[in-house]
Amino acid sequence: MTGNIATVGYGLAAIGPGIGIGIIVGKTAEAMARQPELRGQLQTTMFIGIAFTEILTLLAIVTGFIF
């Protein structure tokens, strides 16, 4: 029973960051459409945001394995 609950927890840990990355990429695409001259700067900021979001995902999954 413990393994099944952990599996559901891992799935839930991946849903939130997946939504977060979708929002980050969507807003960046919207900003690039409005101001194309800032494309490079916006992409850099987007990739940093994606990296932080992925770190939160990995932290949630690793915490599940530890506990």
Secondary structure, 3 states (H helix, E strand, C coil): CHHHHHHHHHHHHHHHHHHHHHHHHHHHHHHHHHCHHHHHHHHHHHHHHHHHHHHHHHHHHHHHHHC
